[in-house]
Amino acid sequence: MPANRRRNKRRRGWVMMEAAYALSFLTALSLVLLKLSINITAPRQWTLQQTVTDAYLTYEKALAQRLPFADLLDEDSPWPAYPDKSELMVSLGKLPGGAPVEGRVIRTRVPNSDNFPVDGGSGTTADNPAGMRVWNFQSLLVYEIGGRDYVKSRTVVRSQ
């Protein structure tokens, strides 16, 4: 066998080995880059979930601020007087991929301690000379993400 042919066969074998090494290296590199991209998107997912829940609580706050005071203190108020409470299941939104985020809203109202007894407080004319009625309207949002329960709250103070 001529020397030229032996050299060509050796080169062909090395080309196959080099291609296999390059393919292995590129595969490992792509796996590392995939892992890095997943690590980058995890905090974004958390931020998105926080944004969705904060947006819903902004709605709760706006509702408590815009309803007439008489409606808020009525028997069928969305915020019953403490220790009573109302609970609603709500859809907060959807995450990328269509996964829904759902939660439970718990509402109650608490009178200020300086209110007159007829308004749920223990105040007197010395404590409350103007006869103000002050109420705290509390909304709690309970939701679950990744098997863990989270609670956020907003309180609106209204007076008349």
N, C-alpha and C positions, 0 to 999 in steps of 0.2 A: 504494500500500500504506500503510495507516495506521501511525503511529509505534508504537502499542501492539504490533502484530504483529511488527515488526522487533525490538523489545526482547525479546519472548518467544522468538523464534528464537535470538537471541544467548544468552539465559539457558539454553536447552536445550543448546546447544553447550558452554557452560561447565560445566554439570552433568556432561556426559559426560567432559570433561577432568578435572574434580575427582575423579570416581569412578575414572578411570584412574590418576591420581596417588596416590590413597588406596590402591588395590589394589597398585600398585607398591611403595609404602612398606611396607605390611603384609607383602608377600612378602619384601622385603629384611629386614625385622625378624624374620620367622619363620626365615629362613636363618641369621641371626646367632645367634638363640637356639638353633637346632639345633646349630650349631657349638660353642657354649658348653656345651651339655649333653653333647656327645660328649667334649669336653675334660675335663669333670668326671668322667665315668665311666671314663676310661682309668686314672687312679691306683687307682680301686677295683678294677679288673680285676687290676692288679698285686698289690694287697693280698690279693685272694682267692686268687691263685695261690700267694703266699707262705704263706698260711694252710693251704692244702691240703698243700703239701710239708712244712711244719713239723709238721702233724698226723701225717703218715706217719712222720716221723723220731721222733716221740714214741712211736709204736708200736714202732719198732726198738729204742729205748732201753729201753722197758718189757720187751720180749722178752729182751734181754740181761741185764736185772736179775732177771728172775723164773726163768729156766731154772736148774736145778741145776748147780752147778759141774762135776760129773762129766760131765754131758751137753755142756757147753760145751767141754770138753777132749777129748771122745771123737773117734774117727776120723771119724764121720759128723756132726760138729758143724756147725751152720749157719755158724759162723765158723771156717774152716780156718786152720791155722797159717801165718803169713807165711813165704815169699813166695807161697804158694797163696792163692787167693781164690775166692769163689763169687759168681756173678752171676745175678740174677733180674730178669725183666721184670715190673713191677708196674703196676697201675692206681691212680693216686693219687686220682682223683675226676673230677668233671665240672664244667665251667664253665657259667655261664648260657648257654643256647642249646644245651646238650647236647654241647659240645666236650670230648672226653676229655683228661685230663692223664695221660700215662703217663711212666714213668721206669725207670731201671735201678738196682737196689740192688747194691752191691759190698760184700761182707763179708770181713773178715780179722781175725785176732787176733795180737797182738804181745806177746811175753813181756817183762817188766821185766828190765833188765840185771842187777839184784841177785838174780834167781832163781838157784837152783843149776843147774849144767849139765844135770842130768837134766830140769829144767823149762824149758830153753831159754835160760837166762841164763848169766852168767859169774861169779856171786857165790860168796863163800866164807862160812864161818861168821862171819868178822869183819864182812863186809858185811851178812849176813842172819842174825843169831844166832837168830832165832825160826824160821827155815826157812820163811818165808812164800812162798807162790806168788802172784804178782801178774801179771795179764794185762790188756792193753788190748784191748777188743773194739770194733773200728771198723766203722761203717756209713757208706758214701758213697751219696748219692742223686744220680744224674745224670739231668737232664731237659732237655727242649728246649721253649722258648717263643719263638715269633716267629723261628725260624731260628737262635736262639742257644742254646748249651749252658750250663747252669748246674750247679754242684755244691754240695751241702750235706753236712755230715758231723756225726756224733755219735760220741763215744767214751765207753764205759762202762769204768770201772776196777773189776775184781773181784779179790778176794784170798781166800786160804784159808790 
